[in-house]
């Protein structure tokens, strides 16, 4: 289970602090284990090749709670989970192979992480994927102590997992923790928001929570396509059975029991189903490889998707089930023959009304299901276009980004760190193709750093009720490089240095929400919690809003501070280029190496990739749903064509008689078209009603589009109508060209 504190206003649970977790662990009885973890980064300096590694600091019982055994070495000891003993290291299997050659003798080896020495004590198994940290290369103990500044109440930067005791339900565990939390709030009212509560959720939600809705939708789409295909098969089997009416009648006349006839037809159907299933499995193998290669990286365990025995067994069972289920009705109908009629007319022109009604019903169902799928794809497509037209607040084109990780004793002085960045940017100014460069603490769409926000002369009864703002430390030129527009005031300049007046820039919506109707320029604010020793910053500029969390999410309060006045952040660089930003990667790496070759750079990629990653889930779902919609459209067209064509062939004699009595070809063409039009109208009507209910499941994936969008439904109606008309016209034209003499002679 994941456990988190929530303030009631935040849409999703937030993180926890060490001291509160200690109290929850000591006072609750619903859990066998509770363990903390946090994300952590450090530079591995091996063989003069610095590399920034992403990892996790975890409680000493983290791996024990998850039931993970080391491939080599051991897990953490309780006594190592302290502030003075935590410099031991467990490697992921990938890092062990990549940087240490898969050498088992690495256990006990000393390595340098930043400027500290760590001892490698374990190597994880290859198949281990840590909850919430799939990209983690290394693990160390959390190393927190009660009473330390980083452990205090309200310092919520840790994540908590727990294993419930047998027989305890999630609601019961959450109720107990909230009762404990209520007591903690009473003891420390100034350290928490009044609505603070505890949220307990299954660990699997951490893996699939973001994509669960999309996966269920895609599963439903697969089911609809399967139903359409099965309806087609049932229609074909009904037509085939009608054509074999004389054969079956002869068998029955010769003494064949009905159950033997049904068994024969079912065996034939199963053979066809198995042949189709084998072909489908071959296509599935190729399809899953393409899916794993092209799907978004944030879908959990996407690279592990493949065809295994379980999948093969399911596919085999589904093939048999559909073959039996959709072949049973045609087999039963075919075995129930009228001997006199079948032997007299040889089944050429008779097809009982009940059989015709069943075939028509199947075509109507196909069209309805296809309507639902194509409407769903249309809604997602319209939503995707709306997102692409959203103003992100900046221009992501032709911008290269990279993370700059600075460590070492000498960089503890802010002026030394600033000198490094300035040297790199100075070198880049002389590189052809570079328009400008700047530093920022958090890239758009790359996370957030939210801090409390206080306005001078606006006292708060409780400091925890202060608004929080996304805080960015930026260098001069950042807004110009990102093309974030200045609305009022000025931008940062080189004059905004350490000894100068502290200044800040806020976003337009921040000015509107916090200074409604009053001028924000010239007002003083403070960030990071109330502290009279902290400086007040004068607002000197107001810029446009930036959608930091995604194109579909409104901006939060945004505060920008001058980098030279506060360097207590990690930084990334943004470089605007005149052409393809990827061509500048070598020049940017060379500029950093020339300034200090011991400092690693990482995540070198165009800013547009961040933008694409936020749209990846929608794009992936849209692509698959569009594929399923196209399949459904094709199958519905084939089904309509098959039924109209077969019905027209049964009416060959009738058409010949009509034409012999003076009917024109246009009359025959209209007669057949009206039959297809009637099926189409009924199918689209049923599909429209069904789509109103089923497309509501897409609401979490839609942006500024209603699930019952009328424009999309009209467009799909026209599309499906044209497809059905084309599928009907071909057999109608063939029927209108019947030669009366030939048709009557053969009858």
PEJO-V743156 format. One line per field, one symbol per residue. phi: phi as a letter, one per 30 degrees, with the letter a starting at -180 (. if undefined). psi: psi as a letter, one per 20 degrees, with the letter a starting at -180 (. if undefined). A space follows every 50 residues. Layout:
phi: ???
psi: ???
This chain:
phi: .cbbdbcicddbecdbcddddeddddccbdbdbbbcabdabaddcbhhbd bdccbbcbddceddddiccddbibcdcedddbdcbddbbccddddeddcb iidddddjdcbcchcccbcdcabdddddbdeibdcdcabbddicbdjded cddiddbccbbbcddejccdeddddddddddddddddbddcbddcdbccc bedddddcedcddddddddddddddddddddddddddddddddcededdd ddddjdddddddddddddddddddddddddddddeddddddddcddddde hddcdaccddddddddddddddddddcddddddddcccedddddchidbc aeeddddddddddededdddedddddddddddddddddcdddjacddibc badcccbjdddddedddddedddddddddcdejcdabacbdbdeicjabc bdbccdibdcdbdddddcbdcbcbcejdddddhdddcbibcdbdddcedd edbbbbdddddddcbeibdddjdcbbbjjdaddddcccdcabcddbddck dcbddddbbcbdedcacdbdbbccbdcdbddddceddddddddddaddcd cahdadddddddddcdddddddddddddddddddddddddeddddddddd cededddedddjddddddeddddddddddddddddddddddddddddded ccbhbdecedddddddddddddddddddddddddddcddeddddddd
psi: qqpqqqjhhphqqaarrggghgggghirjiqgqpqqrrqqqqponplknp ppppaqpqqhjghghikppqhqbraqqgiilrhjjjlqppqqhghgggij jkohjhpiqpqpodjqpqppirpqqhjpoppjlijpiqprqgkqqpiqhi irpimnjqqpqqoqqpiprghgghgghhgghghghhhmhiiqqhjprppp qqhhhhgjghjggghhghghgghghgggghgggggghggghhhjggghgg ghhjjpqhhhgggghhggghggghghgghhgghhghghghghhirqijop khiiproahgggggggghggghgggiigghggghimqogggghgijjhjp oqhhghhggghggggghgghggghgghgghgggghgghjpoiiroiqkpp qqpooprqhhjhphhgghggghgghghhhjppiphrqrqqhpqpjjaqnp qqoqpqkmqphphijqqqqppppqrpighggilpqpgqbrrqriimagir pprqprrghghhhilpiqphpiqprqqjqpoiiqqqppoiqprqqpnhiq hjpqqrppppqpgiiojlrqqqqpopribohhiigghgghgghhgoiipq qrloqqhhhgghhhiggggggggghhghgggggghhggggggggggghhh kggggggghhjiqrhhggghghhhghhgggggghgghgghhhghihiihi iqokpqhkohggggghggghggghgghhhghghghijpoggghhgi.
